[in-house]
Amino acid sequence: INAEYGAMSNDNSLSDSSQDSDDELPKQKKQLLEDGISSDSEIDPLVTKSRKIEEKRLENIEQSQFEVDAEQQQAAADLRLDFEIPDAAVLQKEEEQGFDMTMLWARIEDVSRILSNFKNLRNPKHSRAEYVSLLQRDLRFYYGYNDFLIEKFFSMFSVEEALALLDANEKSRPITLRANTLKTRRIDLIKALTERGVHVEPIPWTKVGLQVFSSRVPVGATPEYLAGHYMLQSASSMTAVIALDPKPGERILDMASAPGGKATFIAQLMKNKGFLIANDVNPKRIAALTANLHRLGVTNCIVSNLDGRKLPERMKGFDRVLLDAPCSGSGIVSRDPQVKVKKSRQDLQSLSAIQKELILAAIDCTKSSKSKSGFIVYSTCSILVEENEDVIQYALTKRNVKLVDTGLGDFGVKGYVHSGKRRFHPKMALTRRYYPHVYNMDGFFVAKLQTVNTAKGEVKESIPKPISESEDVSRKRIREAKPKDPNGPKTKRPKMNSNPKVTVQLITRSELKNSKPSRKKLKKAKK
C-alpha cells in the first residue's frame, strides 16, 4: 500500500505541479514519496484505517467462533440432560400407532451424536449398548431394513459410516456405460452422444468408461447403442475385468457371464483373438447374453449353459477365469430395494456354501504347471465379509493358490485382514472393496488369485486358519481342564495279536560277523 501510495503521490504531484509548488511539501517526505516509501510516522490515514478495519474483523470472527462454541456446548449439555431412552411400552405404542418420521429422524440424529462423543454426551443412566440398540431399531423402521442386515452393517462400520451407507443406498447410482473399442473409440462416442443431447464425461480410472449426467433421449435406444458402440454397465463391475487383465490369444472362462457385460469387455480387451467361453447356469439369461455378444461384434466366444461347479469335469487348462459369484446383493440395495427385507442369515449361509464350491471349481479349471500359472478373479456385488473374505480364505486353505495384486492401484478400500474374532491372511489387504457412500458406485468386492505349483523341496506358505466360535470354546475348555493325577489308574496296553505262522530266529554276534550280513539284515537282526 505504501508503494502504491508513493506512486500515486508522484503522479498527483506531477499533475498538480501547476497549482502546488514542490516547495510546499517537506523535503524529507518529498524524497520518501519519490522513492515509493513512507515512514512509520507519516503513514497515510487510509492505511491506518484499513488496519483498524482488519483488526476489528478478526475480533468479530473470534467473538462469533466463541459464541458458536458456547452454543454447541450448551446444546450438548441440554442433549445430555434432556435425552431419555424411551421404555418398551412407548416403543411398542409407536409401532402400533405408526411412526412420525420427523420425530424418528430427530431421535436418530440425537443418538448418533451421543455415540460419536459418548464419553461427554452420555447419560449415566444408560449404557452404550442401549443407545446402539435404540439406534438400530429406529434405523430399521426409518429405512425399512430387517434386523439381520442392520446388525451386519453395524458390525462392519462405525456409527457415522453406517449412517452414510444407509443414506447412500437410498440414492440411485449414476448411469455409466462402456465404449466398445471393437467398433469405435471413446472420444468418437463422446462426440456422437453429445450431438444427440447426451451429456457424458470420461471416468478417470478406466480408459473406456463414461458417466451419463443428463440425456434428452433414452440412453438404451440410441442408434449407437443398437449398433453396438457401447454397453450399459455399472462402473463397479468394470473393475473385475480390469483386475483379470485378459490378453489376446489366451484361453479365458467367464463362469457366470449373463447378461454379458463382463464377457463382452473381456472379448474387447482380447481384440477378438483367443478363446473365450461365456457360461451361465440359468437358461433364461442365455438369450440376453447371446444377443449382447452379437450386438457388440464378439466373434471369439462360445456360450455354454452348465453348472459352474461341474465345469472342471468338462473343461480345464484356462489361462484366466472370472467368477462373478451369485450373492446376496447387499451392495446394490439402491437398484434392488427388496434386498432390505428378503435376505436372512439362512440365505447368507447357503450362498456362502455355493460360492465356496464355485471358487474351488474355478481354481480347478485354471492352468497350474511349472511353465505357466493361471489367474482367477473372484468378485461379488456384496459387501458382507461372509461372501468375500471368508470365501477367499477358504480357497487359500483348500487349494494351492496365493493372493496377488489386483492391478487397481489405490482405487478402492483394502479388504479386511481381521473382522471381529476372525483373522484372515495378511495378504487379504490386496483385495479391493467399493462402497456406495465412498465412491458413489455399487457395493463391490474384487480379489485376484494365482495358482502355484509347489515343486519338491519348496515349503508352501503357511495360511492362518480362522478360529470359529466352537473351536474357540473347545480350546478354552482344554486350557481350563485340570491335569490328570499321575497316581491315578493306568490305562492297560492293548494285547498284540499273536500269529502262529510268525517265527523268530535268534542269531549271535559271532554268527553275524562270520556271515557278514548286509546293513538291512543287521538292522532286522537287532530288532
TIVOZA-847031 format. One record per atom (N, C-alpha, C): y, z, x. Coordinates in steps of 0.001 Angstrom, whole numbers, plus 500000, padded with zeros to 6 digits. Layout:
N
YZX/...
END
This chain:
527
498794500000500841/500000500000500000/501245500000500869/501194500785501927/502350500820502829/502613499467503452/501518498772503847/501679497458504471/502273496469503486/501754496489502230/502297495576501220/503755495919500911/504042497234500872/505422497630500606/506340497131501710/505843497189502952/506662496705504056/506931495231503953/505865494465503590/506055493023503454/507014492709502330/506844493447501184/507756493209500058/509175493582500422/509305494640501184/510653495069501587/511289494031502483/510494493398503367/511031492347504218/511539491194503389/510700490794502352/511127489676501500/512377490030500729/512417491258500203/513587491662499423/514824491738500301/514620492203501528/515783492317502416/516330490944502768/515366489946502864/515837488597503164/516544487977501975/516004488229500778/516588487603499587/517916488237499222/518048489534499512/519269490229499132/520234490377500304/520032489574501324/520896489707502506/522327489319502205/522499488466501165/523853488054500831/524626489184500182/523921490100499514/524607491184498808/524665492451499637/523521492817500264/523466494059501036/523328493704502499/524101494327503286/524036494065504716/522926494899505320/522426494454506488/521362495167507181/521842496506507730/523141496667507875/523632497907508449/523499499084507497/523354498782506134/523254499873505180/521957500651505338/520855500014505789/519585500702505984/519600501451507314/518990502607507351/518886503307508640/518107502460509626/518452502584510866/517813501737511867/516312502046511995/515979503332511937/514556503682512097/513735503138510949/514238503305509701/513487502823508540/513439501308508536/514516500661508950/514533499205509000/513472498695509954/513327499341511108/512314498918512069/510904499118511517/510675500261510823/509361500531510239/509015499520509160/509981499155508353/509722498193507278/509436496815507833/510145496449508910/509870495150509515/508471495094510108/507971496241510598/506615496283511148/505548496485510076/505946496684508832/504981496920507761/504426498311507763/505124499300508315/504639500669508432/505658501588507802/505181502657507145/506058503651506537/505674505019507061/506598505822507408/506316507163507905/505986508088506744/505345509254507073/504949510203506034/506159510765505312/507247510909506012/508437511489505387/509163510511504498/508882509208504652/509587508180503890/508604507326503089/507574507949502471/506613507225501637/507288506821500344/506944505642499892/507551505107498674/507202505998497489/508074506185496543/507770507002495350/506572506471494553/506331505155494552/505182504595493826/503863505075494428/503829505146495775/502614505620496439/502353507076496085/503404507883496107/503245509297495767/502768509467494328/503333508662493444/502948508753492037/501496508333491827/501061507256492551/499680506796492405/498687507854492914/499069508546493983/498209509602494493/498066510738493491/499159511084492842/499109512155491847/498247511745490650/498366510481490264/497557509996489133/496074510040489480/495729509643490717/494334509654491144/493791511082491195/494601512010491709/494165513407491744/493954513940490331/494837513583489406/494696514032488022/493438513454487378/493135512188487703/491940511544487130/490668512229487625/490638512562488902/489469513256489436/489308514640488816/490430515323488591/490351516630487941/489803516505486529/490236515455485810/489746515251484442/488249514964484430/487787514174485421/486351513869485496/485547515128485738/486023515952486671/485318517203486952/485301518121485738/486432518172485027/486511519020483850/485582518533482746/485552517211482525/484673516652481489/483203516871481840/482854516715483124/481474516953483547/481098518419483349/482023519298483636/481765520721483431/481551521028481953/482350520386481090/482189520611479659/480858520059479156/480456518876479675/479171518306479267/478023519208479691/478073519723480922/477031520635481390/476978521897480539/478144522384480188/478180523586479357/477587523317477978/477898522130477417/477339521776476113/475826521623476186/475335521007477257/473890520854477407/473205522205477554/473813523100478332/473225524419478491/473223525187477169/474303525045476403/474364525723475114/473338525143474140/473197523786474169/472200523143473301/470791523570473685/470554523692474994/469242524137475441/468978525577475006/470015526414475105/469838527801474673/469581527882473173/470331527062472402/470110527049470959/468716526549470621/468276525509471349/466938524965471107/465872526004471432/466089526738472526/465109527733472927/465026528863471910/466173529228471318/466186530363470401/465823529966468976/466208528752468575/466056528366467174/464717527715466881/464116527008467851/462913526240467549/461718527165467365/461029526971466268/459815527713465966/458731526720465575/457527526914466095/456404526058465735/455961526401464318/455911525423463416/455501525714462035/454068526235461995/453813527091461014/452461527618460872/451575526600460156/450301526920460041/449326525984459469/449641525646458021/450167526616457250/450472526365455838/451577525333455693/452614525438456526/453718524475456461/453247523080456846/452428522991457890/451917521685458316/451012521071457251/450203521901456585/449352521383455527/450178520892454351/451259521589454063/452145521175452966/452815519847453286/453188519646454554/453782518366454957/452808517219454736/451547517432455086/450560516369454927/450319516052453460/450371517055452602/450111516826451183/451291516163450486/452508516605450775/453692516091450094/454290514856450759/453846514528451967/454404513385452682/455420513830453718/455644512960454674/456491513300455810/457885512707455652/458859513475456078/460216512959456263/460293512459457704/460279511133457887/460184510564459224/461365510947460114/462532511131459504/463694511532460295/463509512930460862/463063513845460023/462821515206460490/461642515250461465/460626514418461200/459470514397462096/459856513926463486/460693512869463546/461121512368464848/462023513370465562/462865514087464809/463715515107465425/462862516208466047/461774516575465368/460889517595465927/460141517072467154/459776515793467134/459129515191468309/460061515240469511/461328514915469299/462297514945470399/462496516368470917/462563517334470005/462753518719470444/461571519205471267/460355518938470808/459169519414471520/459045518711472870/459306517399472909/459215516686474186/460262517173475165/461457517542474662/462493518080475548/462083519447476080/461451520253475257/460988521562475717/459895521408476766/458966520470476542/457877520274477502/458372519691478815/459460518929478782/459991518365480024/460614519437480920/461077520529480322/461637521652481100/461085522949480509/459774523069480593/459081524129479853/459457525520480351/459695525655481627/459975526972482187/461255527573481624/462280526734481418/463575527239480984/463765527154479468/463090526218478810/463344525995477386/462264526562476475/461188527060477007/460076527516476175/460461528772475390/459815528932474278/459892530164473510/458733531057473946/459002532262474405/457904533104474912/456802533360473894/457091533142472621/456075533397471599/454959532360471630/455248531176472161/454298530066472072/453885529619473468/452645529162473581/452120528647474839/452337527136474923/452092526603476122/452251525163476306/451227524387475476/450035524930475361/449002524241474571/449428524090473117/450140525085472572/450609524994471180/451657523895471027/452558523803471999/453562522746471946/452906521365472036/451958521204472954/451296519914473135/450499519545471889/449826520513471298/449058520252470080/449956519803468941/451103520448468790/452050520050467744/452596518656468002/452920518355469266/453456517035469596/452426515942469328/451180516160469713/450140515171469460/449932514953467964/449969516021467216/449788515904465767/450932515116465135/452193515394465540/453340514664464987/453310513187465379/452949512905466645/452875511511467088/451768510758466365/450698511452466059/449597510803465343/450053510328463967/450830511142463273/451303510747461952/452484509780462025/453316509923463066/454506509059463150/454126507622463503/453191507454464465/452819506113464908/451531505600464267/450770506467463593/449581506015462890/448336505898463747/448184506727464766/447004506710465623/445985507733465126/444755507577465613/443767508620465377/443830509648466519/443133510753466325/443193511840467317/442631511405468664/441620510544468632/440932510170469870/441871509464470845/442596508441470386/443465507679471283/444659508511471756/445215509329470867/446341510171471281/445916511128472401/444746511735472255/444259512630473303/444003511883474603/443485510662474509/443237509860475713/444539509542476433/445557509135475697/446833508797476317/447467510019476983/447373511181476337/447969512386476924/447172512877478119/445884512555478187/445107512934479366/445401512038480560/445960510848480315/446251509904481391/447700509964481861/448636510258480944/450054510160481271/450749511495481017/451937511607481596/452796512737481287/453365512571479886/454073513611479413/454614513558478054/455624512426477921/456528512286478900/457549511238478837/456912509855478871/455917509666479746/455297508346479862/454439508026478643/453791509030478078/453012508793476867/453908508376475707/455062509006475578/456011508610474537/456522507189474763/456782506845476030/457239505484476339/456162504456476008/454889504785476283/453793503874475964/453658503670474460/453709504755473690/453584504644472239/454743503841471648/455929504030472192/457078503268471701/456965501792472072/456460501492473275/456307500094473692/455237499379472871/454229500107472418/453185499491471603/453689499058470235/454828499592469811/455402499196468521/456241497927468629/456497497454469828/457315496261470031/456428495096470441/456772493916469962/455988492730470296/456293492288471718/455275491764472380/455434491263473745/456071489870473703/456807489506474751/457421488162474785/456369487061474851/456686485922474270/455786484764474290/455811484146475680/454649483926476247/454543483311477571/453584482133477497/453774481184478369/452910480008478436/452709479620479894/451672478823480105/451307478405481465/451360476888481553/452120476387482519/452221474949482723/450912474417483298/450426473322482741/449178472698483191/449496471681484273/449261472057485520/449589471165486631/448635469984486750/447585469940485930/446740468740485898/447459467578485237/448493467882484432/449202466821483711/450709466810483947/451289467906484394/452739467947484567/453100468986485612/454396469100485889/454922470138486771/455748471125485951/455890472327486492/456617473338485725/458074472952485516/458712472367486521/460121472008486386/460310470896485351/459352469957485299/459444468894484288/459203469448482893/458299470427482785/458034471032481488/459254471810480996/459956472479481898/461163473217481509/462205472264480937/462374471108481579/463356470127481086/462963469589479721/461686469290479545/461235468738478268/461387469752477136/461038471009477387/461158472016476330/462613472364476054/463455472327477071/464877472606476863/465508471555475963/465118470306476139/465639469241475289/465218469408473834/464103470087473604/463630470318472233/464153471623471654/465004472331472393/465592473556471873/464790474799472158/463924474743473160/463122475907473544/463713476471474832/464198477707474763/464785478352475939/463684479080476705/463336478563477864/462286479153478695/462847479408480090/462254480386480752/462604480700482132/461335480991482916/461297480658484208/460078480887485002/459764482374485154/458474482688485187/458023484042485506/457977484158487025/458650485135487609/458838485129489071/457560485310489880/456564486039489376/455397486367490190/454280485334490079/454481484253489358/453496483183489283/454201481840489345/453500480829489866/454101479510490049/454008478631488812/453256479058487800/453036478193486632/453439478863485333/453838480127485350/454143480848484118/455570480632483649/455747480638482324/457065480525481702/457168481536480573/458354482099480403/458611483029479313/459556482391478312/459199482468477039/459993481867475966/460938482928475417/462247482661475444/463235483594474927/463677483234473518/463769481953473221/464134481508471874/463648480080471693/463458479707470435/462960478360470156/463366477959468747/463809476702468620/464139476158467311/462948475470466666/461860475314467415/460667474646466900/459460475526467212/458361475393466464/457144476158466804/456617475769468177/456426476773469036/456006476504470400/454581475943470438/453768476269469449/452396475791469419/452199474485468696/453284473747468445/453153472470467733/454043471385468318/454522471557469527/455363470538470146/454493469394470676/455062468215470874/454282467120471472/453731467468472850/454469468267473614/453988468672474938/452744469560474818/452734470434473805/451559471277473613/450351470441473193/450547469538472261/449436468712471793/448932467784472899/449808467404473820/449390466555474933/448739467332476064/448702468659475948/448043469470476962/448888469776478168/450209469742478027/451074470034479162/451209471538479424/450867472359478442/450919473802478652/449940474488477714/449663475755478056/448730476585477302/449416477899476971/449386478290475707/449905479599475325/448960480677475856/449456481519476738/448613482510477404/449450483724477752/448885484910477549/449611486135477887/449776486241479404/450877486842479803/451174486937481235/450151487802481961/449668488847481309/448725489743481980/447397489064482276/446942488166481387/445660487510481613/445717486523482783/446905486072483157/447021485182484314/446682485912485617/446894487227485637/446650487978486873/445182487948487277/444267487878486299/442836487871486630/442466486600487391/442988485457486968/442678484188487639/443361484125488994/444569484671489101/445242484716490399/444438485561491381/443873486664490896/443031487501491755/441735486792492132/441166485996491219/439929485259491523/440156484239492630/441315483584492632/441698482629493674/440658481521493844/440381480749492803/439372479680492921/439840478552493828/438880477902494505/439173476814495420/438489475533494938/439072474376495242/438413473109494878/437058472973495562/436076472494494797/434754472258495334/433797473427495219/434230474566494695/433367475735494592/432593475745493270/431554476600493224/430788476848492005/431297478155491398/431845478074490195/432510479220489582/431969479422488174/431842480690487787/431341481072486466/432369481956485778/432694481590484543/433518482427483668/432595482953482576/432239484230482631/431183484775481783/431598484941480331/432870485233480064/433365485400478689/434670484624478582/434569483324478335/435708482428478559/436506482076477314/435952482234476114/436685481818474906/437950482674474749/439067482056474291/439239480672473831/439601479658474917/439566480033476179/439724479064477246/440971479178478081/441761480210477896/442975480349478701/442683480510480178/441746481385480507/441408481613481916/440563480472482478/439648479921481678/438790478835482163/439614477605482517/440584477254481676/441434476094481984/442333476368483186/442750477604483365/443549477962484538/442711477832485808/441433478243485735/440539478096486888/440361476635487241/440102475785486240/439940474349486493/441217473741487054/442343474246486603/443629473761487108/443787474067488591/443427475274489006/443521475634490423/442458474923491252/441332474569490626/440283473811491323/440625472322491416/441677471892490708/442102470490490678/440980469578490169/440206470094489220/439092469348488614/438028468945489635/437966469683490742/436958469403491769/436063470623491901/434778470403491891/433842471504491954/433042471604490669/432549472813490392/431642473014489267/432012474317488571/432344474245487288/432777475398486507/431907475508485262/431391476708485022/430649476986483790/431462477984482976/431791477580481757/432517478436480822/431534478922479769/431216480194479814/430205480763478916/430861481724477935/430287481782476735/430709482786475765/429547483065474831/429375484320474468/428230484721473660/428433484434472185/429691484305471747/429997484094470324/430028482597470014/429093482076469215/429091480632468938/430301480172468126/430907481082467365/432066480680466550/433295480392467417/433341480924468631/434502480718469503/434310479540470457/433130478958470456/432863477831471350/433708476617470963/433964476427469670/434749475271469214/436168475309469782/436806476479469721/438167476603470268/438158476409471777/437135476931472452/437023476764473898/436900475294474278/436029474562473582/435837473134473885/437094472328473599/437773472658472508/438989471924472150/440076472104473210/440245473307473701/441269473543474728/440914472858476043/439632472821476386/439224472118477609/439544470634477517/439283470031476362/439602468602476186/441111468367476172/441856469247475482/443301469044475356/443999469133476696/443551470022477565/444200470205478857/443628469306479946/442684468458479622/442202467471480579/441260468018481630/440433469019481296/439461469588482237/438204468721482216/437761468291483396/436603467385483491/435464467936484340/435626469106484905/434582469646485794/433911470885485202/433871470983483879/433410472197483215/432237471910482290/431289472834482253/430169472806481317/430262474073480466/430142473913479144/430236475029478211/428832475499477862/428608476810477901/427314477390477547/427518478526476562/426499478749475753/426525479803474736/425326480725474975/425492481669475925/424413482564476323/424930483993476390/424011484924476291/424342486327476502/424596486540477993/425771487045478328/426128487214479734/425176488106480501/424536489048479821/423611489959480501/422330489262480952/422041488073480375/420825487336480726/421107486119481611/422351485953482024/422692484791482843/421982484767484194/421753485905484873/421032485830486159/419638485233486045/419029485273484858/417719484672484685/417805483151484637/418985482628484299/419161481180484137/419847480528485335/420828481198485914/421637480565486969/422153481624487935/422187481250489221/422668482136490282/423393481310491338/423862481994492385/424444481310493530/425868480834493337/426661481519492506/428059481124492306/428932481706493412/429947480937493782/430895481413494791/431812482495494234/432214482336492995/433109483303492357/432722483437490881/432848484665490373/432529484949488975/433673485756488381/434122485325487216/435163486044486476/434535486677485243/434716487968485096/434222488700483933/435396489383483246/435874488774482166/436871489409481306/436089490089480184/435698491330480424/434705492002479587/435266492356478215/434411492367477194/434836492866475875/435185494346475968/436265494736475304/436771496100475468/437354496602474155/437896497802474214/438461498438473020/439796497839472605/440485497139473516/441791496566473193/442908497588473167/442745498687473907/443793499715473911/445070499253474594/445033498115475279/446242497599475918/446984496574475094/446426496153473958/447054495116473124/447292495637471710/447716496902471615/447973497500470300/449094496763469583/450064496231470322/451175495510469689/450699494240468990/449612493643469482/449060492434468850/448009492760467795/447324493880467940/446272494275467006/446458495745466648/447315496046465657/447575497456465308/446354498188464762/445309497477464361/444129498153463831/443398498968464895/443692498696466158/443077499470467241/443444500944467124/444607501245466548/445075502626466451/444083503523465715/443433502989464703/442588503819463850/441116503428463916/440804502229464418/439427501755464393/438583502293465533/439144502413466712/438363502773467890/438110504278467938/436850504621468232/436443506024468297/435717506282469611/435285507502469797/434578507870471014/433231507154471116/432566506972469970/431280506267469970/431459504801470361/432539504171469857/432819502782470239/433065502662471737/433780503621472293/434075503575473718/432797503718474547/431899504572474124/430647504749474861/429787503493474809/429688502868473649/428872501645473533/429488500497474308/430819500372474265/431483499308475018/431324499516476517/431429500761476968/431267501043478391/429862500693478863/428854500942478046/427480500590478416/427318499076478549/427903498322477612/427826496852477689/428558496338478921/429720496915479212/430490496475480377/429733496715481675/429030497818481767/428251498099482980/427095497113483139/426455496742482035/425389495734482115/425952494376482523/427116494028481991/427714492728482298/428156492634483753/428728493704484293/429205493617485674/428036493539486650/426921494184486339/425744494039487194/425208492615487127/425223492017485936/424785490626485806/425716489683486557/427031489960486522/427987489130487259/427732489201488761/427422490382489266/427130490525490697/425847489786491056/424840489864490170/423573489187490441/423718487666490413/424707487147489711/424935485699489664/425701485181490871/426224486084491697/427093485685492803/426294485552494087/426788484684494960/426155484487496262/426188485766497078/425102485986497827/425041487128498738/424116486770499887/424660486108500874/423875485679502026/424640486013503295/423963485842504440/424602486126505720/425731485155506000/425565483904505567/426565482892505879/427813483026505013/427627483361503723/428775483403502828/428530484422501729/429570485183501418/429502486163500327/430319485669499150/430060486229497995/430769485828496785/431756486884496335/432579486510495341/433613487394494819/433453487519493314/433710488711492813/433656488996491387/434967489648490982/435590489133489939/436804489732489389/436461490299488013/436713491577487868/436466492279486594/437809492625485969/437976492289484695/439241492553484013/438967492944482573/439882493744482019/439847494129480614/441274494221480097/441421494110478791/442722494342478153/442768495771477616/442252496693478402/442232498115478054/442838498912479193/443392500071478863/443979500935479886/443193502236480033/442058502359479349/441268503581479414/440408503604480670/440251504774481253/439509504922482507/438032504596482295/437474504959481150/436051504755480902/435659503282480920/436600502389480642/436298500962480618/436702500252481906/437314500955482815/437826500316484024/437263500961485295/437856502054485732/437407502675486980/435963503159486896/435574503676485745/434189504130485591/433199502982485781/433518501817485250/432624500654485358/432552500171486803/433679500124487491/433694499697488890/432922500685489751/433088501978489502/432347502986490262/430841502831490042/430440502518488830/429023502299488527/428489501096489306/429284500018489373/428851498831490118/428733499124491610/429621499938492142/429559500274493565/428316501082493909/427859501887492975/426673502701493236/425374501930493006/425398500908492154/424176500192491794/423963498907492591/424997498332493145/424873497063493855/425589497155495196/425194496248496099/425766496234497441/427051495401497435/428116495987496948/429417495323496860/430489496284497366/431655495731497615/432785496536498056/434048496039497375/435008496933497233/436295496582496652/437180495919497705/437876494854497307/438791494146498202/440138493996497496/441117493562498262/442477493391497734/442488492291496684/443215492519495595/443293491534494516/444190490354494860/445034490480495866/445962489408496195/447206489395495335/447391490424494489/448567490501493618/449722491265494264/449513491744495487/450584492439496193/450926493770495542/452215494055495509/452704495304494920/452924495185493423/452628494022492856/452828493838491417/451697494532490669/452018495601489980/451016496361489257/450913497777489787/450414498673488930/450206500069489295/448814500214489904/448696501012490940/447407501218491594/446438501924490646/445145501598490793/444123502223489978/443947503691490326/443290504423489424/443081505856489609/442022506109490687/442357506959491642/441372507445492610/440685508688492063/441353509425491218/440753510555490516/441423510668489154/440646511105488194/441139511279486824/440481512527486258/441254513599486149/440679514850485696/439685515387486717/438470515666486257/437425516147487162/436708515008487873/436923513790487443/436213512650488026/436896512197489309/436080511880490312/436577511371491588/435950510010491831/436782509039492202/436319507682492421/436433507318493895/435960506130494204/436003505638495579/437456505529496045/437746505884497300/439149505814497760/439757504424497645/438929503373497764/439457502009497659/439733501584496222/439534502483495261/439882502160493880/441384501913493737/442161502350494729/443603502081494714/443907500604494894/442920499801495319/443138498350495440/443154497657494094/442633498299493066/442685497710491733/444110497791491198/444366497032490146/445714496986489583/445687497233488083/446677498018487642/446853498327486225/448217497826485763/448281497375484505/449531496874483932/449739497550482575/450926498132482416/451235498895481212/452360498218480435/452326498296479100/453400497679478300/454764498306478552/454816499613478791/456102500281478948/456668500125480361/455891499563481284/456358499377482662/456743497921482913/455891496985482502/456096495564482811/456367494704481581/456438495316480392/456630494552479151/455559493463479011/454339493826479357/453171492952479250/452071493704478513/451049492958478101/449887493608477514/449236494521478542/448684495641478090/447959496522478989/446746495812479562/446551495901480871/445515495106481533/445035495834482782/443798495500483188/443198496059484394/442502494941485156/442682494901486494/442097493870487341/441488494541488573/440238494187488870/439565494671490083/438809493498490699/438747493464492037/438070492385492755/437002492977493672/435777492478493538/434646492925494344/434141491791495212/433537492142496327/432919491173497230/431498491632497542/430569490693497446/429181491023497771/429034491211499274/428173492148499658/427963492492501063/426480492395501348/426126491667502397/424734491564502826/424550492484504017/423938493648503801/423763494641504858/422638494210505776/422970493897507021/421955493493507991/421243494712508544/420144494468509327/419388495570509905/420245496295510934/420190497574510882/420961498375511826/422314498789511288/422820498100510220/424097498472509643/423894499564508612/424873500413508525/424816501504507563/425735501165506407/425194501242505214/426001500941504033/427059502010503841/428222501578503401/429338502503503212/428991503531502145/429201504785502493/428874505849501542/429856505837500391/429342505998499188/430146505947497989/430028507278497270/431129507985497112/431049509259496397/430751509029494929/429772509761494413/429409509633493007/430240510605492177/430733510153491021/431494511065490176/430605512159489609/431106513374489563/430352514514489075/430564514643487580/429499514562486833/429588514735485388/429665516217485044/429985516501483787/430126517887483358/428785518619483421/427691517927483040/426375518563483059/425954518903484487/426212517980485436/425875518247486830/426708519390487387/427996519421486984/428863520486487469/428374521847486982/427943521921485720/427446523183485167/426156523598485861/425241522625486104/423975522945486760/424205523439488182/425173522852488885/425454523312490244/425993524730490249/426824525038489265/427343526399489185/426218527391488929/425290527008488079/424172527894487796/423324528132489045/423133527102489843/422357527247491076/423052528194492046/424384528052492143/425122528932493047/425093530380492572/425139530565491251/425168531913490707/423788532556490654/422708531763490808/421358532310490722/421100533269491885/420326534347491607/420027535328492648/418930534805493563/418954535156494858/417881534718495764/416561535399495411/415461534711495711/414141535243495398/413817536421496316/413039537350495766/412624538539496533/411570538127497559/411817538368498876/410806537971499880/409495538734499732/409542539949499152/408323540749498957/407622540455497640/408108539478496933/407518539157495640/406191538445495794/405606538074494673/404284537412494714/404399536042495364/403481535747496259/403470534466496950/402697533441496138/403187532223496217/402515531137495500/401277530706496277/400218530455495582/398966530056496203/399021528592496589/398458528294497750/398415526908498187/397350526154497391/397635524920497071/396630524157496320/395409523862497195/394223523930496594/392989523669497322/392860522182497607/392383521884498822/392186520486499210/390894519970498592/390972518736498152/389794518117497563/388765517830498659/387561518387498516/386501518179499522/385792516872499261/385664516088500319/384982514793500208/383731514844501080/382522514812500510/381306514947501329/381086513776502258/381685512642502028/381466511469502864/382224511556504179/383260512417504237/384071512528505441/383379513470506429/383179512996507681/382580513805508743/383569513971509875/383507515109510538/384408515433511648/383580515516512919/383966514805513969/383255514797515245/384105515510516283/383540516517516937/384252517272517957/384019516652519320/385043516475520076/384975515856521402/385626516797522392/384968517056523501/385530517935524530/386514517170525399/387283517900526188/388271517270527061/387598516469528168/386491516980528671/385801516230529730/385288514903529211/384735514894528015/384274513631527424/385434512659527211/386607513213526855/387778512341526663/388214511725527985/388187512534529059/388592511996530357/387614510940530845/386286511152530653/385291510184531116/385351508885530307/385584509012529016/385617507786528175/386943507046528286/387961507708528798/389309507110528920/389729506412527608/389901507178526565/390281506556525289/391736506092525302/392073505300524334/393464504838524194/394335505958523625/395620505742523626/396539506761523127/396314507050521640/396017506020520892/395799506225519467/394558507091519238/393452506811519995/392248507623519848/392486509057520304/393305509202521350/393603510540521847/394364511354520802/395300510715520141/396063511403519104/395172511803517941/394269510892517571/393353511204516478/392441512364516854/391964512375518093/391082513454518542/391806514785518548/393064514783518992/393821516028518989/394058516533517579/394317515612516636/394489516033515247/393210516659514701/
END
